[in-house]
Amino acid sequence: MTDTTQHALRELDRVVIRFAGDSGDGMQLTGDRFTNVSALFGNDIATLPDFPAEIRAPAGTLAGVSAFQIHISDHEISTPGDAPNVLVAMNPAALKANIRDLPVGGTLIVNVDSFEDRNLAKAGYAENPLHDDTLKGYTVYEVPMTSLTIQATSEIGAKPRDAERSKNFFALGLVSWIYTRPVEPTLEWIKQRFAKNEQVMNANLLAFKAGYNFGETAELFESAYEVKPSTHLPGTYTNITGNTAMAWGLVAAGQLAKLPVFLASYPITPASDILHELSKHKNFGVRTMQAEDEIAAAGAVVGSAFGGHLGVTTTSGPGVDLKAETVGLAISLELPLVLIDIQRGGPSTGLPTKTEQSDLLLALFGRHGESPLPVLAASTPAHCFYAAIEAARIALKYRTPVILLSDGYLANSSEPWRIPDVESLPAIDVPFATEPNHDGPDGTRLFWPYLRDEATLARPWAVPGTPGLEHRIGGLEKEDGTGNVSYDPANHEKMVRLRAAKVAGIATDISPVEVDHEDGAEVLVLGWGSTYGAIAAGVQRTRARGRKVAQAHLVHLNPFPPNLVEVLRRYRKVLIPELNLGQLSKVVRADFLVDARSLTKVQAQPFKAAEIEQAILECMQ
Amino acid sequence: MSETAVPVTTKKDWSSDQEVRWCPGCGDYSILTALQMLMPELGVRRENTVFVSGIGCAARFPYYMNTYGMHGIHGRAPAIATGLAVSRPDLDVWVITGDGDALSIGGNHLIHALRRNVNLTIILFNNQIYGLTKGQYSPTSEVGKVTKSTPFGSVDQPFNPISLALGAEATFVARTHDMDRKHMMETFRRAHDHKGGAFVEVYQNCNVFNDGAFEQITSREARPQMLIPLEHGKPIRFGPDGGRGVVLDGQGRAKIVDVAEVGEDRILVHDEKRDEPGLAFMLSRLAKGPFEPTPVGVFRAVDRPTYGEAMQHQLVDAQQRLGPGDLTKLLHSGATWEV
């Protein structure tokens, strides 16, 4: 492969690239590869995969467009970028669906071969946009990717139809040249990934090299660009998605608690990858069960928790609704379990592959009866690892179901993660009951399953197989202490209040909310969940204008950190950005009588930093 | 688990201190007694025994057993018990359910627990009525059943629980009834000793909302004429002096005949170990309802690996292949780089 010295090499501090094509074009794979090579190179990265719910929507249509946006930088970044600087469009539909996001002056690289009548018509273009002034203001590179790929692969006798499928690697090669990405890791990856099919492996290698060399020799591009490695804290890094981090966090929680992990789930987008990932790690003693439905998955987890395992179920969208009854049972049984909700656009089936934060009120209140439970939310892909451990810790210590919220954006996007020293992770102490805990009237020692720990209000966890502690629990109201069925009115009120007090008391056992404060700041931006990156970027932009603003981000949403009330009172204005219609702000207003201002967005896409910045500035007026 | 000998126990040891609150005269009492009397004979420990139930009259059962127990939510007992049984293969897990619980709201969980062959003993109290909600028709009520919710008679076809379990390819399927303690104990013992998902339908009288539903076949006088005992390896005969029997007709259907008319040689010999469930299914269709001669006993008892065992094998296999889990290794298993 030739070097790039004959071209000018320009330095960029950051760039946002979006690959867009048909869902059969392999755009997610291309984006993923570009991400990994950039991460290995040492850039800071943030990604935003965006794909349709249909596995293969009709080729060439707008509905079938799949895109992957990646932000690479030589400094710390927290979002996949508000808008791309470069759009790679593999067909007219990809152009049409994405061009509105490309700011004027942006770079557009199109696969010109696909701009023929049929595809233009499918995308709804009456005229070829490459031939009129539709793309005025953009730097457009028309590259015959399909034909060059076919040409490049003809030497190994690939049929044009098969060869064409390698064109995403041509695009990857070309963009790799433009941004001076190292080549070897991708070549090596192609060899491993397609080892089982030599023909495909060779076609992809040739296409990739052809794309790279095209950039070098075609003299179409004035220069290549360089984005230098970012200065991270020293350590070993890996690129990780939220779902993988979540799965690894669950494995870690099992190890830290010295309990076997039992995961039962029903396949649902975008949560399924956690089931897939955990299913690989049976050597950790992790049992995974693909249940017959969402309800059974939750039920099986309750059963495993009764048996003394760390029970987890993962789901999304309507799956959360279906599990509500079983979660209520776990609240009444006071057994630990973790329900992970990868939020997606709703209501109903909604937008299965797109992100939203609209399940907060459901997590907090979505069960009949007085049924409080701890709720947590992960804020970045890597944070999912720590959030899973924290959710398990609370569940096990307080013998309660815990809902951990992630979302479609966190699930699939990735960031570099400094791998922690396993020794530094805190052990989770799980004391099973082994002895009777109460004296009967005649002096015999008895086991009372609802005799609580005075400090935590948790009830003892006695697992079957322990002699002398045989007991019955159930969803009927039970008598304080003995756990026997009780319809006594005063006892019911006592139990309702005890269960609520137990959950509320967890506030003393969680980290206070940290505030990124600036002296003179009068506006606090309060967020939760996956909006962390966009809010941090919006706050930075505001500060870059010389304006003072504070930021705080909640991980614990029930109970809230005990210092939250004091933090809220410290600022004249509180702005709460959420990807819903104002769910946290409703709770904050109700709980703290704070006149919080809500910034909401429900476009199934993350916030842009500019949107946050603008809202902060408006708040300051 | 203790290595010492299983202590000798009596019925009393297996009875909890809770007052039994079924209606006086309910068939559930005799089932409870049969199980409490059977437990000391099974050679099992109280601490390793768990009763799991859903919702309904039958579902109160775990409260009355001095073992571990969980009174769950409507229909979900097989799912809860599945999670427990596969997490803890050392336990003896029983599911107590009713016709509404198992076949209506929990139908999905029942068939999947059976097809997976989870190591559970599932006892279905079939009284053909909703008792706890005070008398609506159930998925086993006969067509035309007049109840509070069907004042003009029900119009939906009932399930035959035995046919359903066989259709789900349960590895153990049996039927007994609440008027015969000895038969119940023997059937429950077989079900308990079976490795895998064992399903037992118990014809159970609800004396308040559906009194006498099974009287035509289960009363002491009717039994010899109306109950067809299934015994492995023996010709299927019933009636005084075994005068009646079951044959397969030319169309491959099971049919009741007079033994004298067709000759003893033609009488079907019961084979509960037949891998193919078709013949057992045919037997389950012999009676259109509890007013015709009805087979009782074990329809099917075959060996198949249990779900929990298979899951356990995969864990052991993975540990042998990959070594015990190493968290540090896992966290470094993707592409990594140093800064």
Interface residues (C-beta under 8 A of the other chain):
Chain A: N36 A39 L40 G42 P185 T231 H232 L233 P234 G235 T236 Y237 T238 N239 I240 T244 W248 V251 A252 Q255 P260 F262 A264 H281 K282 N283 F284 G285 V286 R287 M289 A291 E292 D293 I295 A296 A297 A298 G299 A300 V301 V302 G303 S304 A305 F306 G307 G308 H309 G311 E325 T326 G328 L329 L333 R418 I419 P420 V422 V463 P464 G465 T466 P467 G468 L469 E470 H471 R472 I473 G474 G475 L476 N484 V485
Chain B: M1 S2 S16 Q18 R45 R46 E47 N48 T49 V50 V52 I55 P62 Y63 M65 N66 T67 Y68 G69 M70 H71 G72 I73 R76 A79 I80 A81 T82 G83 L84 A85 V86 S87 R88 D90 L91 N108 H109 H112 M311 Q314 L315 D317 A318 Q319 R321 L322 G323 P324 G325 L327 T328 L330 L331 H332 G334 A335 T336 W337 E338 V339
